Amino acid sequence: MCPLNRGKVSMKSHSKRTIAACLGSLDFRLGWFHRYPARFSSEVLRQALFDIAASMGRPPASILDPFAGTGATLSAAKQLGIPSYGYELTHLGTLIARVRLNPPASPEAALRIALMLANRRRTGSLKRVDPSLIPWVGESNAADIDYLLREIDLVCDSRLRSWLLLALSSSLRPSSVWLSGSIKPQIDPRRRYTPMRDHFVRCAMRLEKDCELESSLFVQGCPSIVKQGSSQILNLPSNCIEAVITSPPYGSMYDYYDVHRLSYLAFSWPRFSDLQIGRASNIDRDGDGFTAPRTMKRWYQYYGKEQSVEGRLLAGDDGKCTGDLSRT
Ligand SMILES: C[S@@+](CC[C@H](N)C(=O)[O-])C[C@H]1O[C@@H](n2cnc3c(N)ncnc32)[C@H](O)[C@@H]1O
């Protein structure tokens, strides 16, 4: 059994070589879950875990990610049997992390419900979604989103409700006229609206696979807690954290709210922009006339790789993922 699964292990009983051998074969996997920006790749996480375990002489007994985003660190920890805590400011990041760490009891059944909802006739009139969503997704899609939100609200099981909401969030951009690949809200005049129900089904199918992939590796009973709020104030018991693994906000690139503006409009979620770390660093809030700063040109160049889970981000100068966290 991997020493990481046993909590505290002394340096005497496990040499650095043992840790290296163990970590080298660490079998955690990261699914896609959502088009959320600036995510950890499994290589980076593996390297970070390795470095920490090697410097401590044993694997950490607990991990904190104060900028948890989609909860990749927490998922890896749960797959390795390490208790973990995460803080995430945004509603979307928190939703993704909670769904991935605590998926519905049967993702397969969740998918069946998504299919059933997507095939039902729409009833009622549009009342819930923010009208400024309409230019992005079109009237018919906006009405469908409104209908699905009302149906999802009726679901009693909170894990299932969150799962459906996440699939719905994923389907917004593909059905909209958002400039494909842009991290800023920009309309592409050449794009046409496409039926969001189709995207909802496709996203739900993908979400089901991701949940199956990760949760089959979770160590049962291993706690992972995601708190929604700013990590500027950590409300944690003393001495409960042994290691911190994180990827801080990319201040000059992303506004973590605006990059998913459609979800915030559709779900009427609040934005705590003032608490967003790095927000002061010249983030262009709107896409109008937006030109990529020099630092981002390279990012666009590697955009194709960003589409794959492993090549998601943290690319080095050669475009390959790097484990050297000082370069991220
Ligand atoms: C680079 S991302 C982390 C991504 C994460 N490592 C993953 O794999 O998904 C940085 C995160 O920090 C969050 N953030 C920004 N300011 C914050 C704050 N004051 N407290 C907590 N989280 C914050 C952003 O919303 C964003 O999700």
The ligand as an SDF file (V2000), in Angstrom:
LIG
                    3D

 27 29  0  0  0  0  0  0  0  0999 V2000
   -5.4370   29.4480  -10.7420 C   0  0  0  0  0  0  0  0  0  0  0  0
   -7.0710   29.1930  -10.1110 S   0  0  0  0  0  0  0  0  0  0  0  0
   -6.9000   27.7050   -9.1990 C   0  0  0  0  0  0  0  0  0  0  0  0
   -7.2240   26.5310  -10.0350 C   0  0  0  0  0  0  0  0  0  0  0  0
   -7.0860   25.2050   -9.3070 C   0  0  0  0  0  0  0  0  0  0  0  0
   -5.7120   24.9430   -8.9370 N   0  0  0  0  0  0  0  0  0  0  0  0
   -7.6040   24.0660  -10.1840 C   0  0  0  0  0  0  0  0  0  0  0  0
   -6.8880   23.1270  -10.4560 O   0  0  0  0  0  0  0  0  0  0  0  0
   -8.7590   24.1630  -10.6220 O   0  0  0  0  0  0  0  0  0  0  0  0
   -7.1490   30.4200   -8.8330 C   0  0  0  0  0  0  0  0  0  0  0  0
   -8.4750   30.4510   -8.0830 C   0  0  0  0  0  0  0  0  0  0  0  0
   -8.3820   31.4050   -7.0360 O   0  0  0  0  0  0  0  0  0  0  0  0
   -9.6900   31.9070   -6.8140 C   0  0  0  0  0  0  0  0  0  0  0  0
   -9.6030   33.1280   -5.9850 N   0  0  0  0  0  0  0  0  0  0  0  0
   -9.3460   34.3950   -6.3430 C   0  0  0  0  0  0  0  0  0  0  0  0
   -9.3320   35.1930   -5.2660 N   0  0  0  0  0  0  0  0  0  0  0  0
   -9.6170   34.4130   -4.1960 C   0  0  0  0  0  0  0  0  0  0  0  0
   -9.7490   34.6400   -2.7890 C   0  0  0  0  0  0  0  0  0  0  0  0
   -9.6330   35.8590   -2.2710 N   0  0  0  0  0  0  0  0  0  0  0  0
  -10.0180   33.5850   -1.9900 N   0  0  0  0  0  0  0  0  0  0  0  0
  -10.1690   32.3370   -2.4940 C   0  0  0  0  0  0  0  0  0  0  0  0
  -10.0720   32.0510   -3.8140 N   0  0  0  0  0  0  0  0  0  0  0  0
   -9.7910   33.0780   -4.6500 C   0  0  0  0  0  0  0  0  0  0  0  0
  -10.2250   32.1260   -8.2250 C   0  0  0  0  0  0  0  0  0  0  0  0
  -11.6330   32.1870   -8.2420 O   0  0  0  0  0  0  0  0  0  0  0  0
   -9.6730   30.8740   -8.9310 C   0  0  0  0  0  0  0  0  0  0  0  0
  -10.6020   29.8320   -8.9380 O   0  0  0  0  0  0  0  0  0  0  0  0
  1  2  1  0
  2  3  1  0
  2 10  1  0
  3  4  1  0
  4  5  1  0
  5  6  1  0
  5  7  1  0
  7  8  2  0
  7  9  1  0
 10 11  1  0
 11 12  1  0
 11 26  1  0
 12 13  1  0
 13 14  1  0
 13 24  1  0
 14 15  1  0
 14 23  1  0
 15 16  2  0
 16 17  1  0
 17 18  1  0
 17 23  2  0
 18 19  1  0
 18 20  2  0
 20 21  1  0
 21 22  2  0
 22 23  1  0
 24 25  1  0
 24 26  1  0
 26 27  1  0
M  CHG  2   2   1   9  -1
M  END
$$$$
